[in-house]
Amino acid sequence: MSLPQPRADAAALVTGASSGIGVDLARELAARGHALILVARREGKLREVADELSAAHGVRVEILPADLSEREGRLDLLRRIDELGLDVDVLLNNAGYGLSGRFIDLEEDRQEQMIRLNVEAVHHLARALAPGMAERGSGAILLLASIAAFQPVVGMSDYAATKAFVLSLGETLHEELKSRGVTVTTLCPGPVKTEFWDVAGELEGNLNPKPMWAKADKVAREAIEGLEKGHRVVVPHAPVKLASIAGRHTPRSLLLPIMKRAGK
């Protein structure tokens, strides 16, 4: 199991490819010679990324603007991919966003939209594309979770819950699909300097101290290297690895009150 070799009739599908980690994931694959299908809502931003990557690496880059939080948008995306005549050998399920705030104070519509994008879209695209990979006996899927997947997060309850779903799904698919030649890796970064925080808002208190922050290009590089090696889970950046261990193993009766006090 590893990242499939580039081929003329196949491409890597990267969601959330207009900014942040998604752009750097696309750069990593383009540098390895993979044709790309870039997906996000902002067509102008996608075009800028596509022009950069095709010029720098000479690869085919298609852009397919879509709102993945809506089922109709996802179905239309899959139809347009079929029309391109390309197999999706690599799926980088990166699109998603977070919301900071107390559960009952957040805008309900935004909460539900986030759950549709972070959970339903991830499941839908993986379910649609994994069977073809398994039939061909080759493929790779990267699911973007978060360090938040390892424990409940006071002040980001919905977001942490969505990422716990992604982590659980990814670990299970890793085991189920490896015998079919399909690598499934779940990426669990800590805080990364991207537009994510413009949407999510800053957490109260000091839950993301300076040593925890990482750069998007470093996170993307570790993610693709982990995918190439067939890793089940990738937690980039040493301080985040330590925090993930604490999140997984600290009793909730101790962890939750600490997080609540830190958020005040």
N, C-alpha and C positions, 0 to 999 in steps of 0.2 A: 504494500500500500504506500502510495506517495502522491504527490501532485502529478496529474497526467501531463504528458508531453504535449506541447502545442501541436495542433494540426489544422489544416486549411479549412475544414468544415466544422470546426468547433470553436467555442469562445468561453470566456469566463464572465459570468454575470455578477456585477457588483452593485448592490443597492446602497442607497445613501452616499452616492459617489460624487456629490457636488462639493463636499467640504470635509475637513477633519480626517479621521482615520480612513474613511472610505476612499478619499483621494490617494492617500499613501498606500493603501492596499492595491489600488489600481496601478500605481507606479511600480510596485514590486512585481506584479504579474506582467506588466508591459515589458519591464526590463528582462524578464525571462522568456519573452517572445510570444506571450499569449494574446490572441485577439480578445477584445473586450466588448461587452454590452454594459453600458453605464446607465443607471437608473436613479432618478431623484425627481423631485417636483420642479426644480428650477432649471429650465432648459438652457438659459444663457450660461449659467455656471457649468452645466454639463458640457456645453460646446467648448468652453475655455479649456476644461480638462482634456477633452477629446483631442483638441488641436495640439495641446502640449505633448500628449503621449504619442500620437501618431507621428509628429515631427521628430520627437526624440528617439523613438524606437522602431519606427517603420511598421507598426502593427495596425491591423484593421480595428477601428473603434467605432461602434455604433452607439447612438444615444437614444434612449426611449424614456422620455419624461412620463412620470406616472405618480398617482397618489396611491401608495400601497396600503394606506389605512382603510381603503374602501375595497370591498370584494370585487366590485365591477372594475375598478382600476387594475386589480391584480389579474383578473381574467382577460382584460384587454391587453395587458402586458404580455401574458403568455401567448395570446393569439399573434401579437406582433413579432414575438421571438420565432414562432413557427414560420411566419412569412419570410423571415431572414434566411431560412434554410440552414440554420446553425444548430448543432448539438450544444447543449450547455454541459460542459465537462467539469466546470468549477463554479460553485455557487458561493459567493461571499455575502451572507445575509447580515448586512451591516446596519441597515436603516433602523432608526429608533430615536426616541427622545425621552427625557425625564422631566419630572415635576417635583419641586421642593415645596413643602408646606404640610400642615396637618391635614389628615384624611378628610375631615368634615368641612374644612375651610376651602379646599381646592374646588375649582370649577368642574362640575360633574361632566360636562360635555368633553372637556379636555382630558379628564381622567379616562373616559371611555375611548376616546380617539387614541390615546397612548397605548391602551391595552390592545386595541385592534392592530396597531402598527407593531408593537413590540412582541406580541404573542401570535395573533391570528395570521399576520403576514408572514412571519417566520415559519409557522407551521404550514401554511398554504404553499409557499414556494418550495419548501423542502419536500413536501408530499407530492407536488407536481413534477419535480425534476429528479428526485432520487431514483424512482423506478427505471428511468432511462439509463442512468449511470450504472445501476445494478445489472441491467440487461446487457450493457456493453462491457461489463466487467472492469470498469475504470471510472473514477470520478473522485472529486474532493468537495467537501462542504465545510465552510467555516461559519459558525454561529457566533454572533457577538453578544456575550452576556456582560458581566461586570463583577467586580469584587463584591458588589452589593448582593450578588446571587448567593453568597455564602452565609448570610445572616439577615434577619430583619433589620431595616434601617428606620429608626424613628425620624420622622420628617420627610421621608421618601418612601412611604409604605407601599404605594402602588408600583413604583418603579422597581424596587427591590423584589417585589413579588413577581413581576414580569420576567425579571432576569433569573430568578430561581427556576421559573418554568423553562427558560431557554437552556440553562445549565443541565437540568434534569433530562430534557429532551435530547440534548447533544450527547450526553454521556451514554444514554441508552442507544441512540442511533450509532454511535461509535462501535458499540459491541454488536449490534444487529447487522450492520452493513459491512464490517471489515472482511467477512468471509466472501463477500460479493465484489471485492476489489474497490470498495468505496471508503475513502478516509473521511471521518467526521471529527473535527476539532472545534472545541468551544474556547473562545477567547474571553478572558476575564480580567480586563484592565482596571486599574484604579483611576483616579482623576487624571484627565488628559486635557491639555490646553487646546480646546477646540470651541466651536460655536455651541456645543452642547450646553454650556453653562449660561449662554445668552437666553436659551429657552427654559432650562430647568430652574434658573435662579440659584443663588448661593444658599447652601445649607446654613442653618443657624449654628452658632458656636464654631468650634475649631475641629470639625470632623475630618478635614482634609489638610493636614499640616503640609508644609512645603516639601519635605522629603518624599512625600507620597506621589507628587505630580510627575508625570512623564510626558515626553514629546510624542506626537502622533506618528512621526516617521519611525521612531524606535519601536513603538508598539506594533505598527504594521509589519516591520521587518521580523520581529520575533514571532508574530502570528503566522506569516507565510513560511518561515523556517520550521515552525512547529507542525504546520500542515504537511510540509515536505517530508518530515520525519514520522508522520502518522501519530502524533501525540493526541491523547484524548482531551486534555485541557492545557491551555497555555495561560499562565499568569505572569505577564511581563513586569519587570522592574523589581529589584530585590526587596525594597521596603513593602511593596504591595504583596509579595509572596508571603512575607512574615505576617502581615495583617490578615491575609486570607486563612492562614493556619489558625490564628486566634479566633477569627469569625466562625470557622467550622467547629472548633473544639471547646470554646468557652461556654459553660452552661448558660442557657438563656436567662435563668433567674439572676445571674450576675451581669450578663452582657446588656440586657435591655435597660435596667436602671442606670448603668454607666452611660449608655448612649443618650438616654433622656436627659441626664444632668449635663452632658457635654453640649447638647443642643440648646440649652437655655442661654 
